[in-house]
Amino acid sequence: MLILLGSVSSAIIVSKIYKTPDPRTEGSGNAGATNVLRIAGKPQAALTLLGDVLKGLIAVWIGHLFHVEGFMLGVVGLAAVVGHIYPLYFKFKGGKGVATAVGATLGLSFLCGILVAVVWGVVAFVMRYASLASLIAVLLAPFFLLIFAKAAYFVPSLLIAALIFWMHKDNIDRLKNKTESKIEF
């Protein structure tokens, strides 16, 4: 069920509402907030980001409502991220899962979610690489959850990080080759 929630693609919905290019076919081809920023602008990117964070958060809140706890609550967040990356409604072509992972982390631990978002913001502001900010933030998320929340969230969060690293393999190559695109705020 929560994969279905994760499958709601904010980027595609926002692009249809605002009649901007489909992010799956323009820019990087990624249905995420960074690509929407590049091809449509700040307001659409902000709405995409908000929608993707909320679906991760709502998925975990639904888990809380059904008294899901510990490791399985972390798996709920993982399901939302998987749904975002491979959306059932949009031919399995979604985003890279970062904003949805931040939302899921917020649902698991508000403090940890804020820490992950702050790390992303600082790295993105200083380095100007959304991909690098994403990778550092999701790499730290399992450790934030381990230290400040529950150890049971560590493995699901680590799986989320591994999946997001996999989705960023081309970005990692471009970062190594110094050909990765920078973002403008």
RAMOUR-V99415 format. One record per helix or strand of 3 or more residues. SS is the DSSP state (H for helix, E for strand). FROM is the first residue (numbers start at 1). LEN is the number of residues. If there is no record, write none. Layout:
BEGIN
SS,FROM,LEN
SS,FROM,LEN
END
This chain:
BEGIN
H,2,5
H,10,8
H,33,7
H,42,24
H,70,16
H,88,3
H,98,11
H,110,18
H,130,19
H,153,15
H,169,9
END
